């Protein structure tokens, strides 16, 4: 079936269109999340540039947590099999906690440096625990 050039290139074209549609769908979702985060930061009292920077930091933290969580589940699951379920549940709780902290970073008052440092330190420590656990599992 794949020996026929029309079928082969037709399948490649359909796959490429599907991939482009998927990438566009992801772009629309990320753009909506960014705009909402920027709006929340603006309502909390930040200027436009600072609100956009906070939204970018939030999106980066979210991406880091999702990426490290899935790597954690993959490597720990590969090592321990079904016994990785409790560690995965603890990792899920840690990931949700980190995501909520990243969201809270948008609404901390502009002059409250202490609270911002506490949130940043906690997020960093959570990510280090995730990376350290992945490192041990590999």
Residue, then its C-alpha position, 0 to 999 in steps of 0.5 A: x500500500x505504501x509502495x504507491x507514491x500517491x498514497x505515501x505522499x497523501x498520507x504525509x500531506x494529511x499528517x502535516x495538515x493534522x500537525x499544523x492544526x494541532x500546533x495552531x490549537x496549542x498556540x491559541x490555548x497558550x495565547x489565551x493563558x498568557x493573556x489571562x495571566x497578564x490581565x490578572x497581574x495588571x489587576x493586581x497593580x503591575x504595569x503592562x511590561x511587568x505584568x507581561x514578564x510575570x505572565x511569562x514567568x508563570x508560563x515557564x514555571x507551569x511548563x517546567x512543572x509539567x515537564x518534570x512531573x511527566x519525566x518523573x512518572x516516566x523514569x520512576x515508573x520505568x524503574x519501579x513499575x506499579x510501585x511508583x504509584x504512591x510516588x507519582x501521587x506525591x509528585x502530583x500533589x507537589x506539582x499542583x502546589x507549585x502551579x498554585x504558587x506560580x499563580x499566586x506570584x501574579x497577585x502578590x502586591x508589587x512592593x512585597x519582595x519578601x512574599x515574592x522571594x518565599x514563592x520563588x524559593x519554594x518553587x525552586x525547591x520543588x523543582x529541585x526535588x523533582x529533578x533530584x528524584x528523576x536523577x535518582x531514578x535514572 
